[in-house]
Amino acid sequence: MQKVDFKEEFEAIVQTFERGGGDRDIFQKSDASFLVVSGNRVLTKNVGKGVEADITEEEDGIEVYLRVADNMRIALPIHLCFGVVHREGKQHIRSHYTIGNNTSVSFLAHCSFPRAENVLHMMDAEIEIGENSHVRYNEVHFHGPEGGIVVIPKGRITIGTKSSFFSEFKLVEGAVGEFDLDYNVHVGAYGIAELIAKLYGKKKDRIKIKESIYLNGMYSRGIAKTRIVNKDFSKSEVLGEVIGNGSHSRGHIDCTEIIEGENAEASAVPLVKVTNPLAKVTHEAAIGSVDKNQVETLMARGLEENEAIDIIVKGILK
């Protein structure tokens, strides 16, 4: 196990990790796989049984090649902690994950930018999932109050026969800044893809989300689910795509955006397409305000209006 050489940066990132429900003791377990990166510097890393990793520090970030072997059931999640703890900086994470056949694994990614005033964070991820394997990828972002950050996550995921991929992206702490997500998912026969994104826009935040699911294999399934709340002068744009190419494939787009106040904006464009007569793809999109009846009910129980709205918003983004 590599020693931690940058204690202050490590501590700042791990504190954010704990706020997200993580246990810092994981970084002391020899059988756990984890990676902690500040800027372009690897602070600590370890790989457990069945996991191989090749990590290169580059001028503006890192490149990661990670492989999980065939026929593995990885009990502990693979922890990935990325961040820039200074006010200014650039971080480009280039990830290449290969998941073997008959394997089950989960990832917990925490990205921390507590002081960001002029920070650029880019993530280019390629995930290849073999046959009859199951992958969960949960990513949580923590931003500072200034919103001085640009976040550009891009992912290309290929899901093999009878495999599944579940992804949840959550950014509700601090100001979002500028956010532009683009995920492209290809699903094989009998495969499953589920993409969930939850964001809370504040101040002058700008949010763009594009999620595309290609149901290429027979009996493949996929859903893209988005929940966004906008307040102040924030704006959001959501484009969800599901394309049914395989026979008996089934897909769905589910987008809900909430406007809080008079100056926020939201738009949603669901795109559904089938190229196979036996495929079926559906969509639903809703843009509205916080339910007044719910607010009044909570206020009748003694809460101020802002407190009531905050509870409702947290429930939507939970």
N, C-alpha and C positions, 0 to 999 in steps of 0.2 A: 504494500500500500504506500502511495506517495505521500510524503509529509506536506503539511500545509505551511507554505512559506509567507503567505500574505494574510496575516491573522485578522487585521482590521477589515479587509474586504470580505474575507470568508465569513466573519461574524455578521456583517451587514446583510449578506445574502442569506445566511442561515436563519437570521431573525425573521426575515420575510417568509422563508420556508416554514417556520413554525407558526406564523400567523395564518398560513393556509392549512394548518392542521398537521403539518409534518413533525416528525420526531427526530431531533438532531442525533439521537443515539444510533440512527441508521448508518451514520458515517464512521462508526466504530466497529461495524459488523463485517467480519472477513468474508462472509458468504453473501453479502449484498453487493449489487452492482450500482454504482453511482458515479456522477461526474458533476463537478462544481467549477464553473468558469466565470471569471470576471474580465470583461473586455475580451482580450485575446489571450489571457493567461489561465492555464489550468491550475486551479488551487488545490484540488484533490481529486482522486479517481480510484476506482477499484472495479474489478469484474469478478462475479461469482461463477459457479459451475454452470457450464453450458453457454456462457457468453464470452465473445471475443470482441475486442475493441482496438482500433488503431486511430489515434488522435494526433493531429498535427496543429501546432500553433502557427497562425499566419499573421500578417501585418495588421489586418483589420478584424480578425476573429479566429475561428477554428474550423477544421474539417474533421468530421467523425465518420468512420466506417465501423459499424457495429453489426455483429451477426449473432443470432440465437440459433443454436444447433437444432437438428431434427429430434423429435421424440422427447421434448423437454416440457416439464411443468414447472415454470419458474415461480416459486412461492412468494418471494418478496418482489414488490414492484421495482423496476429500474428507475432510479431517481436522477433527474436531469435538472440542475439548477444553473441558470444563466442570468447574467445581469451586468449592469454598469452602475457602480455606486457613486461615481462622480457626476458633476453637473453637466459635463460635456463628454462626448465620446461616440464611437462607432463600433458596432458589434455585428459581424456577419457570421452566422452559424450555417455551415454546409453539412447536412446530415444525410447519410446513406445507411438505411437500416434494412437488413435482410433477415427475415424470419423463416426458419426451416419448416419442414412438413411435420404434421402431428404435434404441434407445439402450442403452448398457451403461455402468454406473457402480458404484463401490463406495464405501462410507463406513467410516471408522475413527473410532469415538467413544471417547474416554477421559474418565472422570469421576473426579476426585480430591478426596478429603476426608481428608487425612492427620492432622488434629488434631481431628476432630469429637468434640464432647462434647454439643452441643445444636444439631444441624443438621437442617433439613428440605430435601430435594431432590425436586422434582416434575417429571415430564416428560410433557407431553401432545403426542403426535405424530400427525400425519395424513400418510399417504404415499399418493399417487395415482400408479400406474404405468400408462403407456400400453400400446399394443399392441406385441408382438414386442420387448420390452425386458427387460433383465436387471439386477437390483439385488442387491448384497450389502451387508449392514449388520452390522458387528462392533462390539460395545460391551463395553468392559472397565472395571470399577470397581476403585478402590484406596481402601480405608478404613483409618483408624487403628485402634489396638488397643483403644480404649475401647468401641466400638459405640454411641456416642452419636449415632446418625443414623437418620432415617426416610427411606426411599427409596420413592417411589411413581411408577413408570413406567407410563404408559398409552399404547397405540397402536392406531390404526385404519388398516389397510392394505388398499388395493383394488388387485388385480392384474388387468391387462387381458388380452385374448386373446393367447395364445401367449407370455405373459411369465412371468418367474420372480422370486421373492423369497426370498433366503436370509438368515436372521438368526441370530446367535449372541450371547448375553448371558453374560458371565462375571464372577463375583464370588467370588474365592477368596483375595484378599489382605486381611488385617486382619479385624476383626469386622464382620459384616453389619449388625448393629443390627436395625431393623424394616424389612422389605422386603415390598412388595405390588405385584406385577406383574400387569397385565391387558392382554393383546393380543387384538385382534379382527381376523381376516383374512378377506377375501372374494376368492375366486379365480374368475376368468373362464374361458372355454372354452380348453382345452389349456394352461391355466396351471399353475404349480407354486409351492407354498409349503413352505418348510422352516424350522421354528423350533427352535432349540437353546438350552437354558438350563443353566448349570452354576454351582452355588453351594456354598460350604463354610461351614456354620453352626457357630459356636463360642459359648462362654459362655452367655448367655441370648438369643441371636439368635432372631428370629421371622421365618419365611420363608413367604410365601403366593404361589403362582403360579397364574394362570388364563390358559390359552391356548385360544382358540376359532378353529377354521378352518372356514369355510363353503365347501364345494366346489360353487359355484353353476353353473359352466359344464360343458358336456359334455367328457369326457375330462380334467377337471381332477384334480390330484393334490396331496396335502398330508400332512405328517408333523409332529407335535409331539414333540420328544425332550427329556427332562429328566434331569439327573444331579445329585443332591444328596447331600452327606455331612454328617451331624449328629454333633457331639460335645458333651461337657459337658452343659449343660441346654438346648441349642437345640431348636427345634421347627420342623417344616415341614409345609405342606399344599399339595398339588398337585391342581388340577382341569384335566384336559385334555379338550377337546371337539373332535370332528370330525363335521361334518354333511354327508352326501352328498346334495346336491340335484340335481346334474347327471347325465345319463345317462353310464354308463361311468366315473364319477368313482371315484377310489381314495384312501383315507385311512388313516392309522395313528397310534396313540398309543404312545409308548415311554417309560416312566417307571421309573427305578431310583433308590431312596433307600437310603443306607447309614447304619446306626446304629453309632456308636463309643462304647461305654460303656453304663452302665445307666440314665442319667438323660435321655438324648435321646429325642425322639419324632418320628415321621413318619407321614403319612397320604397316600394317593393315591386319587383318584376319577376313573377314566376314563369319559367319557360318549361313546358312539357312537350315531349316529342316521342313518337313510337315509329319504329321502322319494321316492326314485326306485328302481324295482325293478331297474334295471341298475347301481346304485351298490353299492360294497362298502367297508366301513370295519371295521378291526380294531384291537385294542388289546392291550397287555401292560404289566403293572405288577408290580414286584418291590420288596420292602422286606426288608432283611436286614443282616447284619453283615459286617465285613471277613473275607475267607476265611482261616481259621486255617492251612490248609496253605500258603498263600502267605506268611503271616507267618513260619511255622516254617522255610520254605525260605530266606527272607532272613536269619533269625536264625542259621541254620546256616552262613551265609557271613560271619558276624562282626558283623552289625548288632544294635543293641539293639532291643527290641520297639517302642518309640515311633518309632524311625528306620524300621523295616520298615513299620509302619502308615502313616507319612507318605509313603513311596515309593508304596505301593499307592493311597493317596488321590489323590496327584498324578497317577497314571496314569489313574484314573477321571475326573478333572476336566481332563485335558490338552486 
